[in-house]
Amino acid sequence: MAHKTLLESMKLGEFINSLKTKNPNQNRSLQYVTKNNQIRDAVKKLSDNRILSLPVWDEEAKKFVGFISIIDIVNFCMEDGERMQKRGRSSPRAPQEMFSDLLSEITLDGSQFDVLESDSNLEEVLRYFTLGWHRVLVADPSAAENTPSGFVISQSDVLNFLHENSNQVESIVTKTLQEHGFLSHDAPSIGPKKLITLSHKASAVQGFRTLYNDHTNAVAVVDENGKLVDNLSATDLRGIPEESILSLLTLPVLTFLEHVRKVVRQPITCTKRSTLKEVIDILVERRIHRVWIVDDLFHVEGVVSLTDVICKFAPFDYKKLHSFKV
């Protein structure tokens, strides 16, 4: 298959060099934290760089042990009251006290974490993405041994590559979303798709707890008639400073979104008749992470995320074995 050859032939070292060449002004230096950093250090670095996750370096083991995301941190803070009760304390701590905890207090899921070598290829990256990872860490062959170094490749980086080479993957991108089985009721029986929605009357913290508990990255915000009015995702936490994050989460979800975005933004949608190429064009041109599939009445029928798209180019669609992540 043409797309398999395309992905197998692209080595990660070459791919990273191409990213640097195309965007010479973009800072791709590795941002990371250590297990001995305080939570506030991670929040500040995430906010300053307007990113959603950071690799975590273990200074004792001399290796990276996983990624920590802003959702991990929010959930840790939301569960503080329960932890304090178990320790005999009757009330949760103030944000300043929570943020002084070390990152080692937060459990990282490193069960599938690995650092890829620069002579690996893009097909290997796609395998990790289909397992739920949103970025991978690639070793820097020129760096000294046992030092925190490397490069991060994101799903957006790979999607841009596929978009640029769409003429080599026409057999995949010309099919409609319905033909690809993206509608929630079209999901395979071995791994049913789970379309997650949130009432517009819910609070922001309820929404983000839903993201964490359901292992997903976005929920559709719907009105009392089930019509799509907005969406809430981890991206909406990007750039929020430490002193504001917990207080903002108590707001109603639509008020929270209005506050953090500063502008009213309509959710980006498509229909089941849209082709995968049309959706990829939208994702790349608008620099977004998902497009919602709606019917003529604006009821949500499904969602197409970066992970969903990338799975269609992987050697095996591992996502069919798991509940989908948007």
Salt bridges, closest charged atoms under 4 A:
GLU8 OE2 - LYS4 NZ 3.27
ASP48 OD2 - LYS44 NZ 2.55
ASP58 OD2 - LYS35 NZ 3.70
GLU79 OE2 - ARG209 NH2 3.77
ASP80 OD1 - ARG83 NH2 3.11
ASP80 OD1 - ARG93 NH2 2.71
GLU82 OE2 - LYS86 NZ 3.86
GLU97 OE2 - ARG89 NH1 3.19
ASP101 OD2 - ARG93 NH2 2.70
GLU123 OE2 - LYS4 NZ 2.97
GLU124 OE2 - ARG127 NH2 3.17
ASP157 OD2 - ARG28 NH2 2.94
GLU164 OE1 - LYS22 NZ 2.75
ASP186 OD1 - HIS185 ND1 3.05
ASP214 OD1 - LYS194 NZ 2.65
GLU224 OE1 - HIS200 NE2 3.35
ASP230 OD1 - ARG261 NH1 2.83
ASP236 OD1 - ARG261 NE 3.10
ASP236 OD1 - ARG265 NH2 3.93
GLU242 OE2 - ARG40 NH2 3.08
ASP281 OD1 - HIS163 NE2 2.92
ASP281 OD2 - LYS277 NZ 3.21
ASP295 OD2 - HIS299 ND1 3.51
ASP296 OD1 - ARG273 NH2 3.99
ASP308 OD1 - LYS319 NZ 2.33
ASP317 OD2 - LYS312 NZ 3.78
